[in-house]
Amino acid sequence: MADRGWASTQLIEAAQAGDRESITAVVHGAHTHVRRFAEHLCASPQDAEDAAQEALIILYRKIGSLRATGALASWMFRIVRNECLRRAQSLFDRYDEPGAGLVTSAEEEVIRRLEAELVAQAIRELPDVQRRVLIMRDVLGHPGRRVAETLGLSNAAMKSQLHRARSRVRLSLAGKTDATGVPRDPGTTAA
């Protein structure tokens, strides 16, 4: 069966066998689908374009390792998803770099890293639209109007989604810290 209209099974099999023209045809056919998926998943248009390009490069280089021709779409979408997540995680990792903040003790460093991981996890758990609004507005610092336009939302809807996202993150974090604000050990439960 053809893979969602991207390419015929015969074309995919020829690409897997190393036929350059077939590989080019499969990559060309996949581009619009991969790009559309990346736009829905990544936080910004730039990240979406970069993730789509990375996925197409991987497709070009590694199509021979694809085991089943019918798995092309799911394989490509997994690559795009992982690339979008990697790019979002890199935003949080920037604050983990040396010199990002003054640390007075090893204990404070551990707490700071736990806090950053808890925030990243809380953001990952948000529904898609809320996550994208929060990342674009609060992490990347884009103006509200630009966020709304990019995501195809009205300004009021964007503000509503942002408020919901912030509230969910705040509630999620409140359940993962003790009364003093120190992150709980993940192995313990709230008392």
Secondary structure, DSSP 8 states (H G I E B T S, - for coil): --STTS--HHHHHHHHTT-HHHHHHHHHHHHHHHHHHHHHHSSSHHHHHHHHHHHHHHHHHHGGG---GGGHHHHHHHHHHHHHHHHHHHHHHGGGSTTSS---SHHHHHHHHHHHHHHHHHHHTS-HHHHHHHIIIIIS---HHHHHHHHT--HHHHHHHHHHHHHHHHHHHHTTB-TTS-B--TTS---
